[in-house]
Amino acid sequence: MDKIKDLKVWEVLKNFFKKIWTYDIIHPVCYSIIVTMIIECLNKRNLSGIWMPFTSPVIFLVNMLIIASCLSIGMMFKKRAFVYTLISVGWLGLAVTNFIVKSTRKTPFTAMDFLLIDDAVKVAPMYLTLINIVFIIVLIVAVIALLIILFRKTGKVETELSRRRFFLFGFFQSALVILFTYATIATFLLHNVMGTDFGNLSNAFQNYGFTYCFTTSVLNRGVSKDSDYSEEYVENLKETIDSTTTNEETAQETPNIIFLQLESFFDPTEINGLEVSEQVLPNFNRLQSEFTSGYLSVPVFGAGTVNTEFEVQTGMNLDDFGPGEYPYKTVLQNKVCESAAYALKNLGYTTHVVHNNDATFYTRNKVFTHLGYDTFTPIEYMDGIELTPNGNWAKDEILTEYLEKALNSTDGSDYIYTISVEGHGDYPNEYPEGYTPEITISNFPDSANQTGFEYYVNMIHDMDKFIGELTDMLSQRDEKTVLVMYGDHLPTFNLTDSDMKHNSIYETEYVMWSNFDMEKEDVDLEAYQLTAYVFERLGISEGNIFKYHQTSHNSEDYLKNLTILEYDILYGDQDIYEGESPYTATNLHYGLDTISITGTYEYDGDLYVEGTYFNDYSTVFINNKKYTTEKINDRLLKVENASVNEGDIVSVAQIDSDGTELSRVMYTVPTSTNEDALDDRFLRLAA
């Protein structure tokens, strides 16, 4: 009897697993093979994805299993064909997006990019034509329409099971696929068959496949906790860190420190075989020969400015964060972080940021309060801006004026972090009407984009002129000043390591200029080491991360312990601070000039607002209602067909290009005075 029962149980189990493996699970697995091949063709930008099961079987298996795991969710639904299609379209959509993104910025598309949608919208018109945008919109609408039709036409799986039992059965099947996928990938990772090194993101996507890398970017954020992390371990690190102290003699005579991050800036003669009609960077090259300089290894190529920015300001290694992560968009949204600004504030420095682009780009307006800055002067607080020939970006020459204002705004030492923008892409393959390049080039490796690169070369030649003007201005000042200049990344062209004389597309160059005597050294650095090195040359030992670089950069566990410090500061128990960070968010003040309203005038049916330091971003509000505003000059704004009465509140706000209000000043309209006198004063202002 027992044998008969055992036989029946065995038959049931056999039939059950037979059903799973011969029908339900085989279908999504087969679909996933096809989808993975298409995705990898798009990822590799050729048809090699078709042969991937034979050329890279392990990599293909991992990517295919991830897709199969997603598709297996369809087993829980009776309209399985529709769910399989919906999920496949989702993955293919991501792959197409990656294809487009890599065509413009040269780095892959990751989950972190969803946090950058608002910034992408700002720059999209520079990279996509109106026809491109219309095509994308039409394509999306068409796909949605086809999915709706498919949903209506797709039949349901016929079954005798109840809805609840059908769902549970499908859930069990899906769980088996997901568990098998997890176990397989975990085994490969444990035995180092699959890589986890995403330092070079483009190479990682090519080597490990789009699906695996994109999924990793979803699941892996922040700094991972090291198995050795503990309070005792961090205390031992702190003892090492505190073994270095500030050079008191130098600290009593702290110079102004200016960091100048130059957008997409590097010496184009670093490209093998490139020929130029004249020297592109005469000022920068001269400074390289006279002052401390070297190659700077940066974490990004073609885009991702704020990640180089993050490494330089914090001393943290971006390789320790999730693949494609932008800390500005993740942890620094809500976390105060030890930085160069906080370190120098301990020595009495006033800290500033100057940037000739939008304040809200990469949410810098929020992040800079978490990095310890006192003032922030973005483009919304600048006047007299000249644009690049294609009209997309502000020229960098405006920065000299506002750097000088920052230095003049205090009596003590100043630390100024400066972000330029003139060298930013997109680089047109047809010159703007009326523009003639000063420098011509030949023999550029990416021949299809030679005109675009020639345009770029002329932009950085113009940036080099700005460098000359800036150092001339600083040379004439009595205050001791150090100026550290470096490129944030190479521009968005199809360059490879083999195209470069130094064999890396992840290296730019830096120069440490000063208006006082400092011994020249030629040192190659990582971006996260730059500030610690500058501090060390100046005898400054402040900030745990910077002191750690200074004391331990030659130690065996250098990078491991750096990771532990990063985790402790941003995600752990903050044992380095004995459990509580000494840093608090600053109350960021916008601009270095005081915007004010001194009066209002009605003239010829229009309203004019008098004040100080108005610019093209100044917008008038009357009783909190926004009005279209025209700038007459920096003292006068015009609002057509508007009027005010005694007691009305007139405001002028600085409005970012995305509509964000950064600051506002208000004025209460007083009792009317002599109209003739007002007319006369207005005419003088307008003139």
ZAKE-144616 format. One line per field, with one value per residue (C-alpha): residue number from 1; y, z, x negated. Coordinates in pm, 1 decimal. Each point is the difference from the previous one (the first is absolute). Layout:
<recs>
resi	c(NUM;...) .
c2	c(Y;...) .
c3	c(Z;...) .
c1	c(X;...) .
</recs>
This chain:
<recs>
resi	c(1;2;3;4;5;6;7;8;9;10;11;12;13;14;15;16;17;18;19;20;21;22;23;24;25;26;27;28;29;30;31;32;33;34;35;36;37;38;39;40;41;42;43;44;45;46;47;48;49;50;51;52;53;54;55;56;57;58;59;60;61;62;63;64;65;66;67;68;69;70;71;72;73;74;75;76;77;78;79;80;81;82;83;84;85;86;87;88;89;90;91;92;93;94;95;96;97;98;99;100;101;102;103;104;105;106;107;108;109;110;111;112;113;114;115;116;117;118;119;120;121;122;123;124;125;126;127;128;129;130;131;132;133;134;135;136;137;138;139;140;141;142;143;144;145;146;147;148;149;150;151;152;153;154;155;156;157;158;159;160;161;162;163;164;165;166;167;168;169;170;171;172;173;174;175;176;177;178;179;180;181;182;183;184;185;186;187;188;189;190;191;192;193;194;195;196;197;198;199;200;201;202;203;204;205;206;207;208;209;210;211;212;213;214;215;216;217;218;219;220;221;222;223;224;225;226;227;228;229;230;231;232;233;234;235;236;237;238;239;240;241;242;243;244;245;246;247;248;249;250;251;252;253;254;255;256;257;258;259;260;261;262;263;264;265;266;267;268;269;270;271;272;273;274;275;276;277;278;279;280;281;282;283;284;285;286;287;288;289;290;291;292;293;294;295;296;297;298;299;300;301;302;303;304;305;306;307;308;309;310;311;312;313;314;315;316;317;318;319;320;321;322;323;324;325;326;327;328;329;330;331;332;333;334;335;336;337;338;339;340;341;342;343;344;345;346;347;348;349;350;351;352;353;354;355;356;357;358;359;360;361;362;363;364;365;366;367;368;369;370;371;372;373;374;375;376;377;378;379;380;381;382;383;384;385;386;387;388;389;390;391;392;393;394;395;396;397;398;399;400;401;402;403;404;405;406;407;408;409;410;411;412;413;414;415;416;417;418;419;420;421;422;423;424;425;426;427;428;429;430;431;432;433;434;435;436;437;438;439;440;441;442;443;444;445;446;447;448;449;450;451;452;453;454;455;456;457;458;459;460;461;462;463;464;465;466;467;468;469;470;471;472;473;474;475;476;477;478;479;480;481;482;483;484;485;486;487;488;489;490;491;492;493;494;495;496;497;498;499;500;501;502;503;504;505;506;507;508;509;510;511;512;513;514;515;516;517;518;519;520;521;522;523;524;525;526;527;528;529;530;531;532;533;534;535;536;537;538;539;540;541;542;543;544;545;546;547;548;549;550;551;552;553;554;555;556;557;558;559;560;561;562;563;564;565;566;567;568;569;570;571;572;573;574;575;576;577;578;579;580;581;582;583;584;585;586;587;588;589;590;591;592;593;594;595;596;597;598;599;600;601;602;603;604;605;606;607;608;609;610;611;612;613;614;615;616;617;618;619;620;621;622;623;624;625;626;627;628;629;630;631;632;633;634;635;636;637;638;639;640;641;642;643;644;645;646;647;648;649;650;651;652;653;654;655;656;657;658;659;660;661;662;663;664;665;666;667;668;669;670;671;672;673;674;675;676;677;678;679;680;681;682;683;684;685;686;687) .
c2	c(0.0;239.3;-81.3;88.9;332.5;71.6;-81.4;242.3;277.8;-64.4;7.4;329.6;155.8;-136.7;139.6;329.3;49.5;-132.7;272.4;264.1;-86.6;-113.3;286.4;291.2;70.9;-91.5;275.5;299.4;-152.9;-19.2;353.5;124.2;-144.8;202.1;318.4;-28.1;-36.3;315.4;193.3;-94.9;95.6;344.7;9.9;-95.2;203.4;-292.1;-349.7;-176.9;-45.2;-278.9;-206.0;84.1;-342.4;-153.3;271.2;90.0;-279.0;84.0;371.5;-77.3;-251.1;253.8;271.5;-247.4;-130.6;353.6;57.4;-344.8;87.6;313.2;-181.9;-275.8;249.6;-53.4;-352.4;152.6;153.6;-165.4;247.5;-130.3;96.4;362.0;9.9;-163.3;261.8;288.4;-100.7;-63.6;342.6;152.0;-158.0;81.2;359.1;22.5;-146.0;251.5;281.7;-124.8;-0.7;363.1;118.3;-152.9;179.0;337.3;-20.7;-316.7;-160.4;-267.5;48.9;-113.9;2.9;313.9;188.7;-5.4;244.8;230.8;32.8;365.2;82.7;-204.6;197.5;321.4;-113.1;-225.6;276.0;40.0;-365.1;-84.6;181.4;72.5;-287.2;-234.1;101.7;-35.7;-343.8;-115.9;123.5;-167.2;-324.1;-2.1;70.7;-276.2;-254.4;88.2;-28.4;-341.8;-120.6;106.9;-186.8;-305.5;6.3;-2.6;-271.4;-233.9;-305.7;-144.6;-326.7;-268.3;-178.4;-188.5;158.6;271.1;354.1;-21.7;-340.9;110.6;305.8;-203.2;-262.3;273.0;168.2;-325.9;-44.5;357.2;-42.7;-307.2;193.4;297.8;-220.3;-191.1;329.5;135.7;-321.4;-9.7;362.3;-30.3;-305.8;176.9;304.4;-215.3;-171.1;328.3;-127.7;319.3;333.1;264.1;271.0;292.0;259.8;37.4;-4.6;-23.9;-297.6;-168.5;24.0;-141.8;-278.8;-108.0;89.6;272.7;-195.4;-110.2;345.7;187.7;-236.1;48.2;377.4;-47.2;-223.0;140.4;353.1;178.0;-143.1;-365.3;-88.3;-170.0;-313.2;162.7;310.3;54.7;276.2;-133.8;-18.9;362.0;114.5;-154.2;182.9;323.7;-43.7;-26.9;298.8;218.6;-71.7;286.5;357.3;337.4;188.3;291.2;242.0;-56.7;-4.1;347.4;131.9;-191.6;106.2;26.8;-335.4;-16.1;-323.7;46.0;-298.7;47.9;-159.1;-277.2;149.9;-176.8;60.5;-127.9;-63.9;-298.4;-173.7;-205.5;151.1;304.5;306.4;356.7;324.9;173.9;-66.0;-62.3;57.8;239.2;131.8;-337.4;-161.6;282.1;-44.8;-375.3;66.4;248.7;-137.9;-331.2;-206.9;-351.2;-237.1;-27.5;-329.2;85.2;-233.6;86.4;38.7;227.8;98.4;-19.2;326.5;-12.8;-332.7;148.6;297.5;-233.7;-177.5;323.9;164.2;-299.9;-213.7;-301.2;-263.8;-34.9;-357.7;-91.8;110.8;-176.2;-33.9;328.6;160.1;376.2;73.4;350.2;-165.4;-266.7;24.3;374.0;88.2;-40.4;-64.4;253.8;-115.1;83.7;210.1;246.6;285.5;-133.0;-74.4;353.5;161.5;-145.8;227.4;308.4;-9.4;136.4;-250.0;82.1;-167.4;180.6;-167.0;149.6;-237.1;-75.5;-28.7;-299.0;-207.4;-327.2;159.3;190.4;257.6;-269.0;-195.3;298.9;58.9;-355.1;63.9;305.6;301.3;349.0;158.0;-127.4;220.3;-182.6;151.1;133.8;256.0;103.5;281.4;74.2;-363.1;-80.8;-332.1;-250.8;18.2;-269.4;193.7;-291.5;93.4;302.1;85.9;-42.2;349.7;119.7;-206.8;234.1;284.4;-211.6;-169.5;344.8;100.1;-306.6;84.5;362.2;-99.9;-93.3;125.8;-349.3;-308.8;-132.0;-346.6;13.0;-303.6;105.9;-199.3;109.7;-96.3;140.2;-327.6;-192.3;-195.6;-47.0;94.9;89.0;-167.4;314.9;337.2;260.4;264.9;266.2;-195.8;-57.2;-221.0;150.7;-341.2;-279.6;-367.1;-311.8;-374.0;-33.9;-374.5;43.1;136.8;22.1;257.6;194.1;329.7;-49.6;-59.6;304.0;205.1;-149.3;85.4;363.0;5.2;-122.7;241.6;271.9;-156.5;19.9;374.7;18.6;-186.4;264.4;284.9;-168.3;-57.2;358.6;129.9;-219.5;96.3;365.1;-64.8;40.5;-308.6;-330.3;-229.5;-356.6;-90.8;-369.1;-61.2;-334.0;-156.9;-191.4;-253.1;-36.9;126.7;-216.9;-138.6;-358.7;-15.1;-317.1;-65.1;-83.9;347.1;166.6;54.1;-86.6;-300.7;100.1;188.8;36.5;242.2;375.9;239.7;241.3;299.1;147.2;369.4;249.6;368.5;-81.5;-234.6;-371.3;-277.0;-167.5;-370.5;-222.4;-245.7;-213.3;-26.5;-148.1;263.2;-105.1;66.5;348.8;209.1;-196.0;58.6;374.7;21.2;-187.8;240.8;285.2;-167.3;-47.3;-317.0;29.6;-243.8;-370.2;-116.4;250.3;-80.2;-369.5;53.6;194.2;-265.0;-326.6;30.2;-242.3;-253.5;-353.1;43.7;352.9;-49.2;-248.3;236.9;292.9;-198.4;-66.7;371.1;92.2;-253.8;119.8;366.9;-36.1;-322.8;-137.9;99.0;296.0;-146.8;224.8;286.3;-204.5;-56.6;348.2;206.2;346.5;138.4;162.8;121.2;360.8;273.9;58.1;363.6;57.5;252.7;244.7;318.2;127.7;8.2;268.9;198.7;375.4;119.1;-52.8;223.0;0.4;133.9;-6.2;-270.2;-233.1;-67.1;41.6;-134.3;174.4;-180.1;-150.0;-297.8;-114.8;-240.9;-215.3;-240.8;273.8;-36.7;245.0;-105.5;235.8;-117.2;-344.7;-15.3;-72.3;236.1;-26.8;213.9;179.4;115.1;353.4;4.2;-117.0;282.4;-20.4;-265.6;47.7;-160.1;85.6;116.2;-20.0;243.6;6.9;172.7;123.2;-297.9;-253.8;-243.5;-2.6;-281.6;-92.0;-367.0;-177.4;-285.5;-300.5;-118.8;-289.9;240.9;-44.1;317.3;47.4;326.0;297.3;361.7;197.3;362.3;168.5;274.3;327.4;300.2;162.6;288.6;268.1;-163.2;240.5;-79.4;-371.1;34.1;191.0;-258.4;-286.5;153.3;30.7;-365.9;-125.2;188.8) .
c3	c(0.0;99.5;-322.0;-200.4;182.1;-55.3;-367.0;-34.6;171.4;-231.0;-304.7;111.2;56.9;-329.7;-192.3;183.5;-85.1;-349.4;-54.9;139.8;-202.9;-324.5;-53.3;239.3;73.7;-341.8;-169.0;195.4;-19.9;-379.1;-20.6;228.2;-232.0;-292.0;205.0;144.7;-347.5;-119.9;312.9;-40.0;-367.0;107.8;290.7;-214.8;-294.7;-239.6;-67.2;231.7;252.1;-220.7;51.9;368.2;118.6;-168.2;53.2;361.6;125.2;373.0;-52.9;-235.0;245.9;283.4;-212.3;-143.5;346.7;122.8;-293.8;58.1;366.4;-101.4;-265.3;248.5;175.9;-293.2;128.9;265.6;-261.9;-240.6;-275.0;0.1;-356.8;72.8;323.7;-174.9;-274.4;246.0;199.7;-319.0;-134.8;331.1;-22.3;-369.3;76.8;254.3;-254.7;-266.6;255.4;77.8;-373.0;-34.0;320.6;-99.0;-334.3;176.0;327.0;-63.9;336.6;54.7;127.8;360.4;253.6;151.4;-317.6;96.0;274.2;-267.3;-215.3;93.5;-96.5;-319.9;-106.9;30.3;-235.5;-234.9;-259.9;-34.2;-97.0;-172.7;-292.5;-12.4;-248.1;244.4;284.7;-214.3;-118.6;359.5;108.8;-299.0;69.5;367.0;-90.6;-264.3;245.5;261.0;-262.2;-114.3;361.0;55.5;-315.1;108.1;344.6;-154.0;-254.1;224.0;117.5;348.6;104.6;23.2;334.1;238.7;298.7;200.7;-36.0;341.7;-65.1;-347.9;147.9;275.9;-249.6;-224.4;300.6;92.7;-355.5;-12.4;339.5;-128.0;-295.8;215.5;263.8;-267.3;-154.8;336.9;87.9;-337.5;11.1;365.9;-87.7;-291.3;215.7;283.1;-235.9;-180.7;-327.1;-27.4;64.5;246.9;-103.2;-142.2;23.4;-378.1;-61.2;-378.1;15.7;262.2;-222.8;-291.1;203.9;218.7;-211.4;23.5;196.5;274.7;35.0;-5.7;261.2;216.0;-23.1;137.2;290.2;87.4;139.7;239.6;163.2;104.7;361.4;34.2;217.0;213.3;74.0;375.3;256.6;105.2;-358.9;-67.4;326.2;-115.8;-330.5;186.7;195.2;-329.6;-143.7;302.6;-24.1;-247.8;120.7;-163.0;-61.8;234.0;-174.7;-335.3;152.7;148.8;-351.1;-185.4;-365.1;-203.5;-165.3;-331.0;-173.1;-364.4;-160.0;-375.9;-198.6;-241.6;4.9;-109.6;-232.5;-343.2;-100.7;238.5;-289.6;-213.0;-343.4;40.9;-182.6;97.2;-184.8;314.7;370.2;157.8;369.2;15.3;348.5;154.1;-158.7;129.4;351.3;-25.8;-70.9;287.7;279.1;160.9;-245.8;-119.1;-127.8;194.3;-8.3;0.6;58.4;-314.6;-375.3;-222.7;271.9;374.9;101.3;356.9;68.9;-56.2;198.4;282.6;14.1;5.4;270.1;232.0;-66.3;-41.0;-267.9;-228.7;-82.2;346.1;-85.2;-210.4;-377.8;-171.0;330.2;40.3;374.3;-69.1;-88.8;271.4;338.2;-14.6;-47.5;374.7;151.8;107.8;-115.5;111.6;-273.9;-86.1;84.1;350.3;53.7;-92.5;202.1;302.7;-91.2;-36.4;-375.7;-160.8;-259.5;-338.9;-320.7;-335.9;-300.3;-332.8;-43.6;165.5;379.3;-6.2;-252.1;180.9;298.1;90.6;178.8;256.2;5.4;67.0;332.0;94.2;-104.7;218.6;-231.8;116.2;-337.1;-343.7;-309.2;-292.9;-336.0;143.1;193.4;-284.0;-250.5;-326.0;-111.0;-350.6;-154.1;-205.6;-380.7;3.6;272.3;243.6;278.4;176.3;-77.9;289.2;-13.3;224.3;284.9;46.0;109.3;250.5;139.3;68.4;169.0;222.1;102.1;69.0;202.5;309.7;189.6;83.2;-196.0;-268.2;-142.1;-336.1;-193.0;-360.5;-270.0;-359.2;-286.7;-330.8;-122.7;39.6;-292.9;-227.9;-262.7;-336.9;-319.4;-186.4;112.6;113.1;-259.7;-5.9;215.7;-123.0;209.9;114.8;7.6;-253.8;51.1;-204.0;50.5;278.8;69.1;2.8;-354.6;-14.2;281.2;-108.1;-39.0;341.9;155.0;-176.8;153.5;339.8;-47.7;-59.5;311.8;223.8;-174.5;117.3;348.6;-5.2;-60.2;307.9;197.7;-107.0;105.9;332.8;94.1;-103.4;233.4;288.3;-55.0;60.1;337.7;326.0;155.1;-35.0;-221.7;-126.4;-314.8;-80.5;-354.9;-148.0;-259.4;130.4;-286.9;-369.3;-249.3;-155.5;-304.5;-105.4;150.8;129.8;226.9;-302.0;-146.9;297.3;52.2;366.3;-91.3;200.9;-74.4;375.9;47.0;-24.4;131.2;290.7;91.7;346.7;-58.5;272.0;15.9;249.2;-13.8;23.8;-111.1;-323.0;15.0;-277.9;163.8;-155.6;222.9;31.1;14.5;357.3;100.5;-148.6;291.3;259.5;-207.8;-29.6;374.2;70.3;-218.0;202.6;336.2;64.6;174.8;46.9;-68.2;77.5;-362.7;-113.8;295.3;-76.3;-357.3;131.4;254.1;-169.7;-379.3;-13.2;246.3;-102.1;110.7;-137.3;-217.7;234.7;297.6;-215.7;-79.8;371.7;78.5;-277.4;128.3;360.2;-92.8;-240.9;95.9;322.4;366.6;-53.3;244.4;-150.9;169.0;315.2;-112.9;-104.6;-299.8;89.5;-329.9;-59.9;-322.2;-84.7;-78.8;-358.3;-110.6;-372.3;-179.8;112.2;-80.6;194.8;-222.2;113.9;-105.5;53.2;-180.7;-261.6;-291.0;-235.3;-339.5;-324.3;127.9;124.9;341.3;66.6;306.8;116.5;203.4;-0.3;-165.4;-218.2;-286.1;-258.5;269.9;204.7;-4.0;137.0;219.8;98.5;304.9;-60.6;-362.8;-249.9;-297.5;-319.9;65.4;-228.3;127.0;-116.3;187.3;335.8;171.6;-179.3;-82.4;-220.3;26.8;-289.6;65.1;377.9;280.1;379.8;280.5;339.4;230.0;-279.4;46.7;-288.5;0.7;-217.0;0.8;-164.4;-195.0;-130.0;-356.9;134.8;197.7;340.9;208.4;163.2;187.7;20.7;117.8;78.9;-6.7;123.8;-233.7;197.8;-38.7;-344.8;-35.2;-264.2;-340.6;-190.7;232.7;-44.4;-377.8;2.3;225.8;-213.2;-319.7;160.2;112.4;-338.8;-168.8) .
c1	c(0.0;-278.4;-181.8;311.3;31.3;-369.0;43.4;290.4;-195.6;-293.8;227.8;150.5;-342.5;-131.0;296.9;-32.5;-367.1;55.7;259.5;-233.1;-305.8;160.2;239.4;34.4;-366.5;-139.6;202.3;-141.0;-348.7;23.8;135.7;-279.1;-266.3;135.6;45.2;-351.6;-152.2;178.7;-99.0;-366.3;0.1;118.1;-246.4;-299.1;131.8;-51.0;134.2;-243.8;280.7;137.9;-317.3;-36.5;134.1;-305.6;-265.1;91.2;230.1;-22.7;64.4;287.4;149.9;-1.1;163.3;251.4;95.5;68.9;235.5;158.0;56.5;185.9;202.6;89.5;223.7;237.1;69.9;224.1;229.0;240.6;-91.6;-353.4;-85.5;85.9;-204.2;-297.1;22.5;40.8;-308.2;-200.5;93.4;-110.4;-344.5;-33.4;100.0;-281.7;-242.4;106.3;-36.6;-349.6;-78.9;115.5;-168.4;-333.6;25.5;6.1;-191.3;-209.7;83.4;267.2;352.0;52.3;282.0;-154.9;86.7;366.3;-100.3;-143.8;310.9;53.0;-359.7;25.0;307.1;-202.2;-276.7;201.6;61.8;-378.5;-45.0;328.9;156.6;373.1;37.0;-177.8;229.4;315.0;-117.6;-58.5;343.1;170.7;-188.0;105.2;362.9;-6.6;-142.2;262.5;276.8;-126.0;-16.4;359.5;108.5;-198.9;159.5;345.2;-82.1;-202.0;189.1;-14.6;-159.6;266.3;-9.5;221.4;-172.9;170.7;-136.2;-170.4;-159.6;-110.5;-172.6;-168.3;-116.3;-146.3;-159.1;-172.4;-128.1;-131.2;-166.8;-184.8;-140.4;-98.9;-165.2;-188.5;-116.6;-110.4;-184.5;-174.7;-116.6;-104.3;-207.6;-167.1;-76.6;-133.7;-241.3;-87.7;143.7;206.3;-169.2;109.0;-247.0;197.7;-277.1;10.2;374.3;-19.3;-233.2;218.7;308.4;-196.3;-158.9;293.3;302.8;262.3;261.4;-239.3;-157.5;330.3;146.5;-309.1;47.9;353.9;-98.4;-342.2;-4.5;-225.6;-312.2;11.8;-76.4;-338.3;-11.3;-272.8;207.8;36.0;-36.7;-338.9;-123.6;99.9;-161.1;-326.9;33.2;63.0;-323.7;-186.8;186.4;-68.9;-371.2;-21.1;48.6;30.7;-320.6;72.4;-235.2;172.4;347.3;-50.9;-55.0;269.8;21.6;316.3;68.9;187.1;93.5;96.9;171.5;-21.5;282.3;-112.6;-349.6;-317.3;-290.3;114.5;-361.2;22.5;180.6;-235.6;-58.3;227.8;-125.3;96.5;-65.9;-130.5;-52.4;340.1;-82.6;-298.5;81.5;78.6;-307.1;-222.1;137.5;-61.7;-366.5;-38.3;221.5;92.4;201.7;77.3;264.2;325.7;194.1;369.8;296.5;196.0;-36.6;205.8;248.7;61.5;-165.8;133.1;-168.5;-344.4;125.4;104.6;-337.4;-199.1;210.6;36.3;-308.3;229.3;-51.0;301.5;-101.3;127.2;354.0;262.7;-48.4;81.3;99.7;11.1;-42.7;134.5;330.2;0.5;-171.4;-81.4;364.1;49.5;-343.5;-259.5;-342.3;-351.5;-160.0;-274.3;236.4;69.5;-369.5;-106.5;279.4;-180.4;-292.3;219.6;54.5;315.6;122.5;149.2;117.4;1.0;163.4;109.2;294.4;335.6;1.6;234.5;-197.5;-85.2;185.8;-315.5;217.5;87.5;-326.4;-225.9;176.9;-106.6;-360.2;-55.1;14.4;93.5;79.4;97.5;-13.6;161.3;91.6;328.1;-208.7;-231.0;36.2;-177.7;-23.0;-120.9;107.8;-198.7;46.0;270.1;183.5;19.9;-240.8;-147.5;-358.9;-241.0;-146.5;285.8;-147.8;-297.7;227.4;191.3;-308.5;-142.2;326.7;-16.9;-355.4;99.2;306.9;-202.3;-303.7;-124.6;-94.1;234.7;54.2;178.0;114.5;56.9;179.5;-37.5;230.6;-126.1;-150.7;328.5;147.8;184.6;-257.4;160.3;-118.0;98.5;-128.4;254.3;70.2;-269.7;-244.4;-356.2;-228.6;-327.0;-171.7;36.2;-81.5;-66.1;-47.3;258.3;64.3;379.8;9.5;380.6;-14.0;-307.4;189.9;157.6;-342.5;-140.6;281.9;-88.0;-368.7;93.8;217.0;-281.9;-238.3;238.5;1.2;-380.3;25.3;221.6;-268.6;-251.9;232.4;75.4;-364.1;-82.9;272.8;-113.8;-365.7;83.5;163.8;-188.5;161.5;-182.1;204.5;-20.1;194.9;51.8;130.2;102.6;228.3;301.3;1.0;-74.5;262.6;271.4;-178.3;-66.6;-345.5;-163.2;-297.6;-214.6;71.5;-168.6;-373.1;44.7;217.1;308.8;319.8;48.5;-288.9;-2.4;-266.4;-34.3;-217.4;-59.4;-78.3;-89.6;-92.3;-275.7;-296.9;79.9;-232.5;110.7;85.9;129.5;240.0;275.2;306.4;345.8;274.6;80.9;-363.4;-27.2;128.3;-198.0;-312.7;67.9;63.5;-323.1;-201.0;148.3;-63.4;371.5;119.5;374.3;282.7;-24.6;7.6;-262.6;-226.6;44.3;-123.0;-297.1;-105.0;97.9;-9.7;-294.4;143.3;98.5;363.0;29.4;309.4;167.9;-24.0;110.4;315.7;56.2;-33.8;243.4;252.4;-36.7;45.2;293.2;179.3;-144.7;-12.0;-235.7;-249.0;-266.5;190.4;68.8;357.1;112.6;-111.5;-133.9;129.7;337.9;157.4;-76.8;250.7;-110.9;5.1;47.4;-213.6;-266.9;191.8;299.5;307.7;244.1;308.3;-17.6;312.0;271.8;103.2;296.5;-96.4;193.2;233.9;-274.9;-150.5;-370.0;-176.5;-318.3;-264.2;-346.6;-170.1;288.8;-69.4;177.9;119.2;171.2;378.3;255.6;292.3;281.4;195.7;-152.5;118.1;-276.9;-44.6;-200.4;-306.1;-244.4;-338.0;-83.4;-329.8;-133.7;192.8;334.6;261.4;307.3;345.2;230.6;359.0;-35.7;64.9;-18.2;187.4;-108.1;-68.4;-51.2;-288.9;-245.0;-257.0;-294.4;-96.4;-290.9;161.5;-193.7;61.3;209.9;220.2;-162.7;-1.1;-339.7;49.5;235.5;-9.9;316.8;107.3;318.7;129.4;13.1;229.3;-34.2;-243.3;-52.6;62.3;-227.4;-290.5;60.6;10.5;-327.8;-171.4;131.2;-137.1;-345.4;13.1;116.5;-281.2) .
</recs>
